[in-house]
Amino acid sequence: MLRFIVRRLLQAIPTLLILSVLVFAWLRSLPGGPAGALLGDKATPEKIEALNKVLGLDQPLYLQYFKFLGRVLTGDFGNSLISGESVLTEIGRALPATIELSITALFFAVALGIPLGYLAASNKGRFLDNFTVIGTLVGVAVPVFFLGILLKIVFAQNLGWFAPSSRQSADIDATRVTGFATLDGLLTGEFDATLDALWHLVLPAVALATIPLAIIVRITRASVLDVLNEDFVRTANAKGLTGQVVRRRHVLRNALLPVSTTIGLQTGLLLGGAVLTEKVFVWGGIGSLLAQGIERRDYPRLQALILLGAAVYVLVNLLVDISYALIDPRVRA
C-alpha cells in the first residue's frame, strides 16, 4: 500500500510543475506584464522598465521561471495589492472558514447522497425512485447563489430559524485558537460559541451541498443498478446469502468505486461553489478572497489561490486513488 501511495505522489509532481509553468506564462502575458499589474494606474513605460529591472523580469525566461519556482517552493507569493499583507497570511486567515464550510457541505452530500441513491436503485420504477430522479434534476439545475438567497429569505428572514449571514453573531466573544469557529468553542469550553457557529453554518452548507448531493445520488443510483445486474450478484443470491450480506459485501462495495471518484471531483469543485455561497452569506473565506482578487486584479493573490486550488485537486485525487485501493484490492496490483 505504501508503494502505491508513493507512486501516486511521484505522478502528481509533473502535474504541479506543468501548472506552475502555466501560471508563470499567464503572469507574463498580462497587459504590461507583472510590473504593469503591480503598478496599476501609476504604470508608465519608464516605471515598468525600472520595475522590470528590480524584479529581474529583464532576464531570460528560463532564469525567471526557476526563480519563480524557487519562491513558490519557499512559500513566497508576495503581498496582496489590496491589503498589502502577505498573501499567505491572508490565505491562512481565510482558509479555515472555507474548509469548515466545504467539509460540512460534503458531509451533507455524502451522508444523504449514498443512501438516497441506493434506495432509489432498490426501488427502481417506483414512487421513491421517480421522486429522487426529479429531485436531483432540480438540485443540479438551481444555481447556488439563487438557492442561497432563497434559503436566506425563507429560513432566516421569514422564519428566523437560522442566521442570515456571517460565521458567528457579533455579540459572541469567542476565543480564536484554530480559526475553525465550531472547533474553537469545543476546545475552549465555550459551547455557546460552537452552537452559534453551527446555527450560522447550516444554510450556507445546505446551499453549497445541493449540487454535489444531486450528483452523488444519481451516480450512486446508476452504479448500484449496474452492479445489481452483474453475474456475481445473481450467483450470491443463488447461493442463499442473505440480502444484507449481498448488499454490503457485493453490491454496495463494488458500486462505491465510481461514487468515490465523484466525491473526489465534487470536493475539488466545492471551491468554485464556495465563491458564490460565501458572497451570498458574507462568509469571509477563500471564495471571498478569490472574488475580490478577480474584481480588483490582485495578481499575487490570484497566483497563490490558483496554485492552492491545484494542490487541493492533486491531494483529492490521491485520496480517491487510495480509496479505490482500499475498496478494490485489484487496483493496488
C-alpha positions as CSV (number, residue, x, y, z in Angstrom):
1,M,0.0,0.0,0.0
2,L,2.9,2.4,0.8
3,R,4.5,1.8,-2.6
4,F,1.1,2.5,-4.2
5,I,0.8,5.9,-2.3
6,V,4.4,6.9,-3.1
7,R,3.9,6.1,-6.8
8,R,0.8,8.3,-6.9
9,L,2.7,11.1,-5.2
10,L,5.5,10.9,-7.7
11,Q,3.0,11.1,-10.5
12,A,1.5,14.3,-9.0
13,I,4.8,16.2,-9.3
14,P,4.7,16.6,-13.1
15,T,1.1,17.9,-12.8
16,L,2.1,20.6,-10.4
17,L,5.2,21.5,-12.4
18,I,3.1,21.9,-15.6
19,L,0.6,24.1,-13.7
20,S,3.4,26.3,-12.4
21,V,4.6,26.8,-16.0
22,L,1.0,27.8,-17.0
23,V,0.7,30.3,-14.1
24,F,4.2,31.7,-14.9
25,A,3.2,32.1,-18.6
26,W,-0.2,33.7,-17.5
27,L,1.6,36.3,-15.4
28,R,3.9,37.2,-18.3
29,S,1.0,37.5,-20.8
30,L,-0.8,40.2,-18.7
31,P,-1.1,43.7,-20.3
32,G,2.1,45.4,-19.2
33,G,3.4,42.2,-17.6
34,P,3.6,41.6,-13.9
35,A,5.2,45.1,-13.4
36,G,2.3,46.8,-15.1
37,A,-0.1,44.8,-12.9
38,L,1.8,45.8,-9.7
39,L,1.9,49.5,-10.7
40,G,-1.7,49.6,-11.7
41,D,-2.9,53.1,-12.7
42,K,0.6,54.5,-12.0
43,A,2.2,52.5,-14.7
44,T,4.2,54.3,-17.3
45,P,6.8,52.8,-19.7
46,E,9.6,54.2,-17.7
47,K,8.3,52.9,-14.4
48,I,7.5,49.5,-15.9
49,E,11.1,49.3,-17.3
50,A,12.6,50.2,-14.0
51,L,10.5,47.8,-12.0
52,N,11.3,45.0,-14.5
53,K,15.0,45.5,-13.7
54,V,14.3,45.5,-10.0
55,L,12.3,42.3,-10.2
56,G,14.6,40.6,-12.6
57,L,12.0,40.5,-15.4
58,D,14.5,41.6,-18.0
59,Q,16.4,38.3,-17.6
60,P,15.9,35.2,-19.8
61,L,12.6,33.5,-19.3
62,Y,14.1,30.2,-18.1
63,L,16.0,32.1,-15.3
64,Q,12.8,33.9,-14.4
65,Y,10.9,30.7,-14.2
66,F,13.4,29.0,-11.9
67,K,13.4,32.0,-9.6
68,F,9.6,32.0,-9.7
69,L,9.6,28.3,-8.9
70,G,12.0,28.8,-6.0
71,R,9.8,31.5,-4.5
72,V,6.7,29.2,-4.8
73,L,8.5,26.3,-3.1
74,T,9.5,28.6,-0.2
75,G,6.0,29.9,0.1
76,D,6.9,33.4,-1.1
77,F,3.9,34.7,-3.1
78,G,4.4,38.3,-2.4
79,N,2.0,40.8,-0.8
80,S,-1.6,41.4,-1.8
81,L,-2.2,44.5,-3.9
82,I,-5.5,45.1,-2.0
83,S,-4.5,44.8,1.7
84,G,-0.7,45.0,1.5
85,E,-0.4,41.9,3.7
86,S,1.4,38.7,2.8
87,V,-0.8,36.6,0.6
88,L,0.0,33.5,2.7
89,T,-1.2,35.4,5.8
90,E,-4.5,36.3,4.1
91,I,-5.0,32.7,2.9
92,G,-4.1,31.3,6.4
93,R,-6.7,33.5,8.0
94,A,-9.5,32.7,5.4
95,L,-8.8,29.0,4.8
96,P,-10.4,27.6,8.0
97,A,-13.7,29.3,7.1
98,T,-13.8,27.6,3.6
99,I,-12.6,24.2,5.0
100,E,-15.3,24.3,7.6
101,L,-18.0,25.2,5.1
102,S,-16.8,22.7,2.5
103,I,-16.4,19.8,4.9
104,T,-19.9,20.4,6.3
105,A,-21.4,20.6,2.8
106,L,-19.5,17.4,1.7
107,F,-20.8,15.6,4.8
108,F,-24.4,16.5,4.0
109,A,-23.9,15.5,0.4
110,V,-22.3,12.1,1.1
111,A,-24.4,11.2,4.2
112,L,-27.6,11.8,2.3
113,G,-26.5,11.1,-1.3
114,I,-25.3,7.5,-1.0
115,P,-28.3,6.2,1.0
116,L,-30.8,8.0,-1.3
117,G,-29.1,6.7,-4.4
118,Y,-29.1,3.2,-3.1
119,L,-32.8,3.4,-2.0
120,A,-33.7,4.8,-5.4
121,A,-31.9,1.9,-7.2
122,S,-33.5,-0.7,-4.9
123,N,-36.9,0.8,-5.8
124,K,-36.4,1.3,-9.5
125,G,-39.5,2.5,-11.3
126,R,-41.5,3.2,-8.0
127,F,-42.5,6.4,-6.5
128,L,-39.3,6.9,-4.4
129,D,-37.1,6.3,-7.4
130,N,-39.1,8.8,-9.6
131,F,-39.2,11.4,-6.9
132,T,-35.5,11.1,-6.3
133,V,-34.6,11.4,-10.0
134,I,-36.8,14.5,-10.3
135,G,-35.4,16.0,-7.1
136,T,-31.8,15.5,-8.3
137,L,-32.6,17.2,-11.6
138,V,-33.9,20.2,-9.7
139,G,-30.9,20.2,-7.4
140,V,-28.5,20.3,-10.4
141,A,-30.5,23.0,-12.2
142,V,-30.9,25.5,-9.4
143,P,-27.9,27.9,-9.3
144,V,-26.1,28.0,-5.9
145,F,-26.5,31.8,-5.5
146,F,-30.2,31.7,-6.2
147,L,-30.7,28.8,-3.7
148,G,-28.7,30.6,-1.1
149,I,-30.8,33.8,-1.4
150,L,-34.0,31.7,-1.3
151,L,-32.8,29.9,1.8
152,K,-32.0,33.2,3.5
153,I,-35.4,34.7,2.7
154,V,-37.4,31.7,3.8
155,F,-35.5,30.2,6.8
156,A,-33.6,33.3,8.1
157,Q,-35.7,36.3,7.4
158,N,-39.2,34.9,7.4
159,L,-39.0,32.0,9.8
160,G,-35.9,33.1,11.8
161,W,-34.7,29.5,12.2
162,F,-31.1,30.2,11.1
163,A,-28.7,33.0,10.8
164,P,-28.8,35.1,7.6
165,S,-25.1,35.7,7.2
166,S,-21.5,35.7,8.7
167,R,-19.9,32.9,10.7
168,Q,-20.9,34.0,14.2
169,S,-23.1,36.6,15.9
170,A,-21.5,40.0,16.6
171,D,-22.2,39.6,20.3
172,I,-20.4,36.3,20.7
173,D,-16.9,37.0,22.2
174,A,-15.3,33.7,21.1
175,T,-11.7,32.8,21.7
176,R,-9.8,32.0,18.5
177,V,-7.5,29.0,18.6
178,T,-7.5,27.2,15.2
179,G,-9.7,29.5,13.1
180,F,-12.5,26.9,12.9
181,A,-15.4,28.5,14.7
182,T,-17.1,25.3,15.6
183,L,-13.9,23.6,16.8
184,D,-12.6,26.6,18.8
185,G,-15.7,26.6,21.0
186,L,-15.2,22.9,21.9
187,L,-11.5,23.4,22.6
188,T,-12.1,26.4,24.9
189,G,-15.3,25.1,26.5
190,E,-17.3,28.0,25.0
191,F,-20.1,25.8,23.9
192,D,-22.4,28.7,23.2
193,A,-19.9,29.8,20.6
194,T,-20.0,26.4,18.9
195,L,-23.8,26.3,18.9
196,D,-23.9,29.8,17.4
197,A,-21.3,28.8,14.7
198,L,-23.4,25.8,13.8
199,W,-26.5,28.0,13.7
200,H,-24.7,30.2,11.1
201,L,-23.2,27.2,9.2
202,V,-26.4,25.3,8.3
203,L,-27.8,27.5,5.5
204,P,-24.6,28.1,3.5
205,A,-23.6,24.4,3.9
206,V,-27.0,23.3,2.6
207,A,-26.8,25.7,-0.3
208,L,-23.3,24.5,-1.2
209,A,-24.1,20.8,-0.8
210,T,-27.1,20.8,-3.1
211,I,-25.3,20.2,-6.4
212,P,-22.8,17.6,-5.1
213,L,-25.7,15.9,-3.3
214,A,-27.8,15.6,-6.5
215,I,-24.8,14.3,-8.5
216,I,-23.8,11.7,-5.8
217,V,-27.4,10.5,-5.7
218,R,-27.5,10.0,-9.5
219,I,-24.1,8.3,-9.7
220,T,-24.9,6.0,-6.8
221,R,-28.2,5.0,-8.3
222,A,-26.7,4.3,-11.7
223,S,-23.8,2.4,-10.2
224,V,-26.0,0.3,-7.9
225,L,-28.2,-0.6,-10.8
226,D,-25.2,-1.7,-12.9
227,V,-23.9,-3.9,-10.1
228,L,-27.3,-5.5,-9.4
229,N,-27.3,-6.8,-13.0
230,E,-23.8,-8.4,-12.6
231,D,-23.4,-12.2,-12.7
232,F,-21.7,-12.4,-9.3
233,V,-24.7,-10.8,-7.6
234,R,-27.1,-13.3,-9.1
235,T,-24.6,-16.1,-8.0
236,A,-24.5,-14.7,-4.5
237,N,-28.3,-14.7,-4.3
238,A,-28.5,-18.2,-5.8
239,K,-26.0,-19.5,-3.1
240,G,-28.5,-18.4,-0.4
241,L,-26.7,-15.5,1.0
242,T,-28.9,-13.1,3.0
243,G,-29.9,-9.9,1.3
244,Q,-28.0,-7.8,3.8
245,V,-24.7,-9.7,3.1
246,V,-25.2,-9.4,-0.6
247,R,-25.9,-5.7,-0.4
248,R,-23.0,-4.9,1.9
249,R,-20.3,-7.2,0.5
250,H,-21.1,-7.4,-3.1
251,V,-23.4,-4.6,-4.3
252,L,-22.5,-1.6,-2.3
253,R,-18.8,-2.2,-2.1
254,N,-18.5,-2.5,-5.9
255,A,-20.9,0.3,-6.6
256,L,-18.7,2.7,-4.5
257,L,-15.8,2.8,-7.0
258,P,-17.4,5.4,-9.3
259,V,-19.1,7.1,-6.4
260,S,-15.7,7.7,-4.7
261,T,-14.4,9.3,-7.9
262,T,-17.5,11.6,-8.0
263,I,-17.0,12.6,-4.4
264,G,-13.4,13.4,-5.1
265,L,-14.3,15.6,-8.1
266,Q,-17.0,17.3,-6.2
267,T,-14.7,18.1,-3.3
268,G,-12.4,19.9,-5.7
269,L,-15.3,21.8,-7.3
270,L,-16.7,22.9,-3.9
271,L,-14.2,25.8,-4.1
272,G,-15.9,27.2,-7.2
273,G,-19.3,26.9,-5.5
274,A,-17.9,28.5,-2.3
275,V,-17.2,31.7,-4.2
276,L,-20.9,32.3,-4.8
277,T,-22.0,30.9,-1.5
278,E,-19.6,33.0,0.5
279,K,-20.7,36.1,-1.4
280,V,-24.4,35.4,-0.5
281,F,-23.7,34.6,3.2
282,V,-20.8,37.1,3.7
283,W,-18.7,34.1,4.9
284,G,-15.2,35.6,4.6
285,G,-13.3,32.5,3.3
286,I,-11.2,31.7,0.3
287,G,-14.1,32.2,-2.0
288,S,-14.3,35.9,-0.9
289,L,-10.6,36.4,-1.4
290,L,-10.8,34.9,-4.9
291,A,-13.8,37.1,-5.8
292,Q,-12.0,40.3,-4.5
293,G,-8.8,39.3,-6.3
294,I,-10.7,38.9,-9.7
295,E,-12.6,42.1,-9.2
296,R,-9.5,44.2,-8.4
297,R,-6.9,42.3,-10.4
298,D,-4.8,41.3,-7.4
299,Y,-2.5,39.0,-9.3
300,P,-0.2,37.9,-6.4
301,R,-3.4,36.7,-4.5
302,L,-4.8,35.0,-7.6
303,Q,-1.5,33.3,-8.4
304,A,-1.4,31.8,-4.9
305,L,-5.0,30.7,-5.0
306,I,-4.7,29.1,-8.4
307,L,-1.7,27.0,-7.2
308,L,-3.5,26.2,-3.9
309,G,-6.5,25.0,-5.9
310,A,-4.3,22.8,-8.0
311,A,-2.6,21.3,-4.9
312,V,-6.1,20.6,-3.4
313,Y,-7.1,18.8,-6.6
314,V,-3.9,16.7,-6.6
315,L,-4.4,15.8,-2.9
316,V,-8.1,14.9,-3.5
317,N,-7.2,12.7,-6.5
318,L,-4.5,11.0,-4.3
319,L,-7.2,10.3,-1.7
320,V,-9.6,9.0,-4.3
321,D,-6.8,6.6,-5.6
322,I,-6.2,5.4,-2.1
323,S,-9.9,4.8,-1.5
324,Y,-10.0,2.9,-4.7
325,A,-7.2,0.7,-3.5
326,L,-9.0,0.1,-0.2
327,I,-12.3,-0.7,-1.8
328,D,-10.9,-2.9,-4.6
329,P,-7.5,-4.6,-3.8
330,R,-7.1,-5.3,-7.5
331,V,-6.3,-1.6,-8.1
332,R,-3.1,-2.0,-5.9
333,A,-1.8,-4.6,-8.3
